[in-house]
């Protein structure tokens, strides 16, 4: 879905509002709603354009890393790291392998 306003435009709207332009006038001039303005203010308030770009880069990197690193709490209890084996047989190898995966440094991830 294409966004209607870029981060730079949104930050411009917020700076105008900080400078004293009424939100009602900004809404009318640029065609956005109150909810959008206050959501943007919560997300981008006090940032400049470089900060917003860095935030977007970090969000993208976080999504990429979350695809590689599983959340241990989304796994079944018997497969989570540190879970005890009820049977005492060969399933501990599975736990050790998962611990290695979860504790691996990011540089060991395959490049995309």
Secondary structure, DSSP 8 states (H G I E B T S, - for coil): ---SS-HHHHHHHHHHHHTT--HHHHHHHHT--HHHHHHHHHHHTT--HHHHHHHHHHHHHHHHHHHHS--GGGS-GGGSTT---SS-STTHHHHHHHHHHHH--GGGS---
